Amino acid sequence: MVKTAIIAFEKDRQLAEQIRGVTEGDILIYENGVFERAFMEYNLIVAIMAAGIVVRKISPLLRDKWKDPGVVVVDAAGRFAIPILGGHHGANELAERLSEIGIIPVITTATEAYGKCSVERVSELLGCDIVNKESTKSVNLSILREDVPVLRIMGPKIVLVDDDVSVLKRGGGFVVGIGTRKGVKKEEVVSGIREALSETSLDIDEIDLFATSRLKEREMGLIDACRELGKPLVFLADDDINSVNPPSSSKAQRMGLKGVCEPCALVLSKRGELILSKRVYGSVTIAIAR
């Protein structure tokens, strides 16, 4: 799940609280070592302070553009949000999200500045991993000059590519959150899951696991369906489910939960991103996250 840190001076706590409202991040009051902690524990960082302070603090911490957290600087007046690290790795999207509270995103990555879609963004939209990450620099430069086609090669095949070809591969990492009515039949669950996979063009092999509420531990229709599909089923405690804020309301609130299928999918996902929001298939609700 994607974790966001909001680093701010005490005097800027009110702005930090506003930002937390749209990012669900943790507020870390500025002190010695706070950036070191954030780099170890968080995927994204919003720093409410001068860009110069942030640059000096993070420069000794930089290791790998594919692993370092994305960093967005916001001025103390809350006027601008500037991604200064990891623009193609979540920082641009984070800055754009802050526009919901009136902060203007200032995007400086070349592909976005020219209205183009970077390799990293294409990979994210398609739910893929980039196999040969070193190719992205030359491919993104080509994208600035011309339209670069995205080709899907159906296997089985052996493919030889040059250094300026990015290879995208769907490598799994998807979590299916499931909610059901009491007494649901196995066939209903299997059918619902297959419909959801069809909507997202996913194959069952790309699913890591299924997740649901601990309240469903005796739903044999659900258990048998997951067993038939060959993926593990994880039962989550109420506290885990309520630790995330799903976008959709649900009857699960009657059980003291914020939802079932969406939060179950989100809490076990790596990126914390819904690719299929709550869908209802008869007695089954399904959401998919990565």
C-alpha positions in Angstrom: 0.0 0.0 0.0 1.3 3.5 -0.9 2.2 5.5 2.2 2.5 9.3 2.1 4.4 11.5 4.6 3.6 15.2 5.0 6.7 16.9 6.5 5.9 20.4 7.9 7.0 22.9 10.5 4.6 23.3 13.4 3.5 26.7 12.1 2.2 25.1 8.9 0.2 22.3 10.6 -3.1 23.7 9.3 -2.0 23.4 5.7 -0.6 20.0 6.5 -4.0 18.9 7.8 -5.6 20.1 4.6 -3.1 18.1 2.6 -3.8 15.1 4.7 -7.4 15.4 3.9 -6.7 14.5 0.2 -3.7 12.2 0.6 -4.6 10.3 3.8 -0.9 10.8 4.7 0.9 11.0 8.0 2.0 14.4 9.3 5.6 14.5 10.5 6.6 17.7 12.2 10.1 18.8 11.0 13.0 17.8 13.2 16.5 16.3 12.7 16.3 13.0 10.9 12.7 13.4 9.7 13.7 13.0 6.0 15.8 10.0 6.8 12.8 8.4 8.5 10.5 9.3 5.7 12.8 7.8 3.0 12.8 4.5 4.9 9.1 4.3 5.7 7.2 6.1 3.0 6.6 5.9 -0.8 5.7 9.6 -1.3 6.7 12.7 0.6 5.0 16.2 0.6 7.4 18.8 2.2 5.8 22.1 3.2 8.9 24.4 3.1 11.4 26.0 0.7 12.7 23.8 -2.1 16.3 24.6 -1.1 15.8 23.1 2.4 14.4 19.9 0.8 17.1 19.6 -1.8 19.8 19.9 0.9 18.1 17.3 3.1 17.4 14.7 0.6 20.5 14.9 -1.6 22.6 12.6 0.6 19.7 10.1 0.7 19.3 9.5 -3.0 20.1 6.0 -4.2 17.9 4.7 -7.0 15.3 6.6 -9.1 13.2 3.4 -9.1 13.3 3.0 -5.3 13.6 6.5 -3.9 10.2 8.0 -2.8 8.6 10.7 -4.9 9.0 14.1 -3.3 6.7 17.1 -3.8 7.5 20.6 -2.4 4.6 22.9 -1.4 5.2 26.5 -0.4 4.1 27.6 3.0 1.3 29.7 1.5 -0.2 26.6 -0.2 0.0 28.1 -3.7 2.2 25.7 -5.6 3.1 21.9 -5.5 6.3 21.1 -7.3 7.5 17.5 -7.8 11.3 17.6 -7.4 11.9 13.8 -7.3 10.2 10.9 -8.8 7.9 12.8 -11.1 7.3 9.7 -13.2 7.0 7.5 -10.0 4.0 9.0 -8.3 5.1 12.6 -7.5 3.4 14.2 -10.5 0.1 12.4 -9.7 0.4 13.5 -6.1 0.9 17.1 -7.0 -2.1 17.0 -9.3 -4.2 15.5 -6.5 -3.4 18.6 -4.4 -5.2 20.7 -6.9 -8.4 19.4 -5.2 -7.6 21.9 -2.4 -6.6 24.7 -4.7 -2.8 24.1 -4.8 -1.5 24.6 -8.3 0.7 21.7 -9.6 3.9 22.7 -11.3 4.9 19.7 -13.5 8.4 20.0 -15.0 9.0 16.5 -16.5 9.4 17.0 -20.2 6.8 14.5 -21.4 4.1 15.9 -19.2 5.1 19.5 -20.0 4.5 18.7 -23.7 1.3 16.8 -23.0 2.8 13.4 -23.7 2.5 10.2 -21.7 5.8 8.8 -20.4 6.8 5.2 -20.5 6.4 5.0 -16.8 2.9 6.4 -17.0 1.9 4.0 -19.8 3.2 1.1 -17.7 1.2 2.3 -14.8 -2.0 2.7 -16.8 -1.6 -0.8 -18.2 -0.8 -2.3 -14.9 2.6 -3.5 -16.0 6.2 -3.5 -14.8 9.1 -2.2 -17.0 11.5 -5.1 -17.5 14.4 -3.1 -19.0 14.2 0.1 -17.0 17.4 1.5 -18.6 15.4 1.9 -21.8 13.0 4.6 -20.5 15.4 7.5 -21.0 15.8 7.0 -24.7 12.2 6.0 -25.2 10.9 9.1 -23.4 13.2 11.3 -25.5 11.6 9.7 -28.6 8.1 10.3 -27.2 8.9 14.0 -27.1 9.7 14.0 -30.9 7.0 11.7 -32.2 4.2 9.3 -31.3 5.7 6.0 -30.2 3.4 3.0 -30.8 2.5 0.6 -28.0 2.6 -3.0 -29.4 1.2 -6.1 -27.8 3.0 -9.3 -28.8 1.0 -12.4 -28.2 3.0 -15.5 -27.2 4.5 -17.9 -27.3 7.4 -16.0 -28.9 11.0 -15.1 -28.3 11.5 -11.4 -28.7 14.8 -9.6 -29.3 14.7 -5.8 -28.6 17.2 -2.9 -29.0 18.1 -0.6 -26.1 15.5 2.0 -27.2 12.6 -0.4 -26.8 10.8 -0.6 -23.4 9.5 -4.0 -22.6 6.4 -3.9 -20.4 5.2 -7.1 -18.6 2.2 -7.7 -16.5 3.8 -9.3 -13.5 0.9 -9.9 -11.2 0.6 -7.9 -8.0 -3.2 -7.6 -8.2 -5.5 -8.2 -5.2 -9.2 -9.0 -5.5 -11.3 -7.8 -2.6 -14.6 -9.7 -2.2 -17.8 -9.1 -0.3 -20.7 -11.5 -0.3 -24.2 -11.9 1.1 -24.7 -14.6 3.7 -25.0 -18.1 2.2 -23.6 -17.2 -1.2 -23.0 -20.1 -3.6 -19.6 -21.0 -5.0 -20.8 -20.6 -8.6 -21.9 -17.0 -7.9 -18.5 -16.1 -6.5 -16.6 -17.7 -9.4 -18.9 -16.0 -11.9 -18.4 -12.6 -10.3 -14.7 -12.9 -10.2 -14.5 -14.0 -13.8 -16.7 -11.0 -14.9 -14.4 -8.6 -12.9 -11.3 -10.0 -14.5 -12.9 -9.7 -17.9 -13.7 -6.0 -17.3 -10.1 -5.3 -16.5 -8.6 -7.6 -19.1 -6.7 -9.5 -16.3 -5.9 -13.2 -16.2 -6.3 -15.2 -13.1 -2.6 -15.8 -13.2 -2.0 -12.1 -12.6 -3.9 -12.2 -9.3 -1.8 -12.7 -6.1 -4.6 -13.4 -3.7 -8.2 -12.8 -2.7 -9.2 -10.8 0.4 -12.3 -10.4 2.5 -13.5 -9.7 6.0 -12.9 -12.1 8.9 -16.7 -12.1 9.3 -16.8 -14.4 6.1 -14.7 -17.1 7.6 -17.6 -19.6 7.5 -18.8 -18.7 4.0 -18.1 -22.0 2.3 -19.3 -20.8 -1.1 -16.6 -18.1 -1.0 -13.9 -20.4 0.4 -14.6 -23.1 -2.2 -14.7 -20.6 -5.0 -11.2 -19.3 -4.1 -9.9 -22.8 -3.8 -11.3 -23.7 -7.2 -9.6 -20.6 -8.7 -6.3 -21.7 -7.1 -5.5 -18.5 -5.2 -5.2 -17.9 -1.4 -8.0 -16.2 0.5 -7.0 -13.8 3.3 -9.4 -12.9 6.0 -8.8 -9.4 7.4 -9.6 -8.0 10.8 -11.9 -5.0 11.2 -9.0 -2.7 12.2 -7.1 -3.6 9.0 -10.2 -2.9 6.9 -10.9 0.4 8.6 -7.3 1.6 8.2 -8.1 2.7 4.6 -10.8 5.0 3.3 -12.4 3.5 0.2 -14.2 5.8 -2.2 -17.5 3.9 -2.2 -20.0 3.7 0.6 -21.3 0.2 1.5 -23.8 -1.7 3.6 -20.7 -2.9 5.5 -21.1 0.2 7.6 -23.8 -1.6 9.4 -21.1 -4.1 10.6 -18.9 -1.2 11.8 -16.8 -1.4 8.6 -16.0 1.3 6.0 -16.6 -1.3 3.3 -15.5 -4.8 2.4 -14.3 -5.4 -1.1 -12.5 -2.0 -1.8 -10.6 -1.7 1.5 -9.8 -5.4 1.5 -8.2 -5.0 -1.9 -6.4 -1.8 -1.0 -5.0 -2.8 2.3 -3.1 -5.8 0.8 -2.0 -4.1 -2.4 1.4 -2.8 -3.1 0.5 0.6 -4.7 -2.8 1.2 -2.9 -4.5 1.9 -6.3 -7.9 0.7 -7.3 -8.1 -0.4 -10.9 -11.7 -1.7 -10.5 -13.9 0.1 -8.0 -16.7 -1.8 -6.3 -18.8 -3.8 -8.7 -22.0 -5.8 -7.8 -22.5 -9.2 -9.4 -25.6 -10.6 -7.9 -24.8 -11.6 -4.3 -21.1 -10.7 -4.7 -19.2 -7.4 -4.6 -15.7 -7.2 -6.1 -12.9 -4.6 -6.3 -9.4 -5.0 -7.6 -6.3 -3.1 -6.5 -2.6 -3.2 -7.2 
